[in-house]
Amino acid sequence: MDSNGPEARPPVRPAAIPSSDVLVVGLGPAGSATAIRLARAGLRVTAIDRATFPREKACSEYLSPEGVRQLELLGVAERLLPLGVALEGARVHGARGSALEGLFRKAAPPGMREVGLSVPRRVLDAVLVDQARAAGVTVLERTRLVELVRTAGATTGAIVRQGDRLDQVSSRVVVGADGLHGVAARLLGGRRTEPLRRVALVAHVAEVDGMGSTAEMHVGTGLYVGLNAIGGGVTNVAVVGRPDRILTVSGDPEANWLAALERFPAVRGRVRRDRIVRAVLATGRFAVRARRVVADGALLVGDAADFFDPFTGEGICTALRGAGLAAPIIEAALAEHRVAPAAALDRYRIARREAFRGKWAVERLIGYGMTFPALFDRALGRLDRRGMGHTLIGVTGDFLPARAVLNPGFLMAMMV
Ligand SMILES: Cc1cc2nc3c(=O)[nH]c(=O)nc-3n(C[C@H](O)[C@H](O)[C@H](O)COP(=O)(O)OP(=O)(O)OC[C@H]3O[C@@H](n4cnc5c(N)ncnc54)[C@H](O)[C@@H]3O)c2cc1C
């Protein structure tokens, strides 16, 4: 058994929670989607989350049309669409006045949805958890992963904490879906963590002037602001960037968030402190990637495996797609083995790399470009004049291949 740090421990109750084929840790989009798919395949699935739903999550709360398609596959789109706002695309504003518009409908291949969805995570994640229950998943809220249980080197379950009780849950595979700051990746072999390079402060604000069906990104030096209407007259206002550019006022997230907005002339004045309708949420340390995404008896999905920058990331869509890659591979592994061996799960690692490596490259390209605000501004202007923002949003939105951006023609258009 691996240790997860010193902690005063009550005795572990061995079989208080019935054993299952699959134990999913974390019920964000990645965990719920994996649980739903595996329960529908006839497996006995237990899913735990330390939170109770509905819960809040620091996020800009937009989904591309491909993200909505993923929700359709899980059978929740019909329920969610009326609870959010149709999103047509995004407009990125550079530091020196250039802007780039990307509209989904201008990039969508024939037959594809032409709009995405902006919906509060409080709603999205709770609907997915409901769907997991409806699919037959045993959902345990307020239940936290403490340790993985290992038998002959393979993960065969977990020790979980519910209040002051510790229980042991046995399973044939553990799916670590506990997000960016979860413990599953660490317990499975560690993660590459960078120093605190970026933080985010996210608020919900009513009556923000000038919001329509297109999200806005405003890029400054070392930070950016995202504005996204999420329904009910409320806008998600997120500030993301270097701690030295954002954490400039002592202590209070709200004061720092307001101070950061002040740096953006096109935003300040539109966002009023007395219209904040949800406390400012703070989160940080984004650049993490698990050292291994599969092991004997375990696998990671969503942010637990790797995190995409919020600017380009579409992390929800990626989490849902990752679940779609993982589920059939888990199912096949469990059809042949009592405990899913790493060798059988390794196809998932390969499938992830194939599906996401282009996106990782585009993310790095844009992230690097943003560190040179003047050049980035010029590139936005050049791409916009050529109508190429639509292609870019199609790639970051997961419905055009990365090669639509990673080719000499596109890259030259950014520079000259
Ligand atoms: C500032 C910001 C803005 C973003 N904006 C967008 C956006 O607009 N669109 C988009 O697509 N993506 C966005 N993302 C990314 C997106 O939020 C994530 O990629 C997405 O939430 C990943 O889903 P997940 O299921 O992997 O993890 P999460 O949604 O983080 O879910 C993990 C779950 O695990 C639970 N958990 C954690 N530890 C434990 C434990 N020990 N035991 C049990 N449960 C545990 C948590 O309670 C949580 O419910 C943004 C991210 C940030 C930080």
PDBQT file of the ligand as one rigid body, heavy atoms in Angstrom, charges set to zero:
ROOT
HETATM    1  C1  LIG A 501      -9.321  29.371 -15.383  1.00  0.00    +0.000 C 
HETATM    2  C2  LIG A 501      -9.764  28.198 -16.187  1.00  0.00    +0.000 A 
HETATM    3  C3  LIG A 501     -10.633  28.369 -17.236  1.00  0.00    +0.000 A 
HETATM    4  C4  LIG A 501     -11.029  27.281 -18.012  1.00  0.00    +0.000 A 
HETATM    5  N1  LIG A 501     -11.918  27.485 -19.008  1.00  0.00    +0.000 NA
HETATM    6  C5  LIG A 501     -12.339  26.444 -19.753  1.00  0.00    +0.000 A 
HETATM    7  C6  LIG A 501     -13.348  26.619 -20.744  1.00  0.00    +0.000 A 
HETATM    8  O1  LIG A 501     -13.912  27.699 -20.920  1.00  0.00    +0.000 OA
HETATM    9  N2  LIG A 501     -13.707  25.547 -21.483  1.00  0.00    +0.000 N 
HETATM   10  C7  LIG A 501     -13.151  24.320 -21.301  1.00  0.00    +0.000 A 
HETATM   11  O2  LIG A 501     -13.497  23.382 -22.033  1.00  0.00    +0.000 OA
HETATM   12  N3  LIG A 501     -12.213  24.111 -20.337  1.00  0.00    +0.000 NA
HETATM   13  C8  LIG A 501     -11.813  25.135 -19.555  1.00  0.00    +0.000 A 
HETATM   14  N4  LIG A 501     -10.910  24.930 -18.561  1.00  0.00    +0.000 N 
HETATM   15  C9  LIG A 501     -10.402  23.571 -18.326  1.00  0.00    +0.000 C 
HETATM   16  C10 LIG A 501     -11.449  22.690 -17.645  1.00  0.00    +0.000 C 
HETATM   17  O3  LIG A 501     -11.926  23.320 -16.471  1.00  0.00    +0.000 OA
HETATM   18  C11 LIG A 501     -10.841  21.337 -17.277  1.00  0.00    +0.000 C 
HETATM   19  O4  LIG A 501     -10.052  20.869 -18.353  1.00  0.00    +0.000 OA
HETATM   20  C12 LIG A 501     -11.919  20.309 -16.940  1.00  0.00    +0.000 C 
HETATM   21  O5  LIG A 501     -12.613  20.680 -15.780  1.00  0.00    +0.000 OA
HETATM   22  C13 LIG A 501     -11.292  18.922 -16.757  1.00  0.00    +0.000 C 
HETATM   23  O6  LIG A 501     -12.239  18.029 -16.255  1.00  0.00    +0.000 OA
HETATM   24  P1  LIG A 501     -11.814  16.854 -15.275  1.00  0.00    +0.000 P 
HETATM   25  O7  LIG A 501     -13.024  16.012 -15.112  1.00  0.00    +0.000 OA
HETATM   26  O8  LIG A 501     -10.569  16.220 -15.741  1.00  0.00    +0.000 OA
HETATM   27  O9  LIG A 501     -11.423  17.559 -13.893  1.00  0.00    +0.000 OA
HETATM   28  P2  LIG A 501     -12.299  18.428 -12.904  1.00  0.00    +0.000 P 
HETATM   29  O10 LIG A 501     -13.399  19.088 -13.609  1.00  0.00    +0.000 OA
HETATM   30  O11 LIG A 501     -11.317  19.259 -12.158  1.00  0.00    +0.000 OA
HETATM   31  O12 LIG A 501     -12.925  17.371 -11.893  1.00  0.00    +0.000 OA
HETATM   32  C14 LIG A 501     -12.142  16.693 -10.958  1.00  0.00    +0.000 C 
HETATM   33  C15 LIG A 501     -13.034  16.211  -9.826  1.00  0.00    +0.000 C 
HETATM   34  O13 LIG A 501     -12.239  15.406  -8.945  1.00  0.00    +0.000 OA
HETATM   35  C16 LIG A 501     -12.609  15.680  -7.611  1.00  0.00    +0.000 C 
HETATM   36  N5  LIG A 501     -11.472  15.322  -6.751  1.00  0.00    +0.000 N 
HETATM   37  C17 LIG A 501     -10.278  15.950  -6.643  1.00  0.00    +0.000 A 
HETATM   38  N6  LIG A 501      -9.487  15.316  -5.773  1.00  0.00    +0.000 NA
HETATM   39  C18 LIG A 501     -10.199  14.259  -5.320  1.00  0.00    +0.000 A 
HETATM   40  C19 LIG A 501      -9.912  13.219  -4.397  1.00  0.00    +0.000 A 
HETATM   41  N7  LIG A 501      -8.744  13.124  -3.749  1.00  0.00    +0.000 N 
HETATM   42  N8  LIG A 501     -10.864  12.290  -4.166  1.00  0.00    +0.000 NA
HETATM   43  C20 LIG A 501     -12.066  12.363  -4.803  1.00  0.00    +0.000 A 
HETATM   44  N9  LIG A 501     -12.387  13.331  -5.680  1.00  0.00    +0.000 NA
HETATM   45  C21 LIG A 501     -11.457  14.253  -5.942  1.00  0.00    +0.000 A 
HETATM   46  C22 LIG A 501     -12.962  17.153  -7.602  1.00  0.00    +0.000 C 
HETATM   47  O14 LIG A 501     -13.836  17.468  -6.536  1.00  0.00    +0.000 OA
HETATM   48  C23 LIG A 501     -13.617  17.333  -8.987  1.00  0.00    +0.000 C 
HETATM   49  O15 LIG A 501     -15.020  17.212  -8.929  1.00  0.00    +0.000 OA
HETATM   50  C24 LIG A 501     -10.527  25.996 -17.747  1.00  0.00    +0.000 A 
HETATM   51  C25 LIG A 501      -9.649  25.805 -16.678  1.00  0.00    +0.000 A 
HETATM   52  C26 LIG A 501      -9.280  26.890 -15.893  1.00  0.00    +0.000 A 
HETATM   53  C27 LIG A 501      -8.353  26.664 -14.732  1.00  0.00    +0.000 C 
ENDROOT
TORSDOF 0
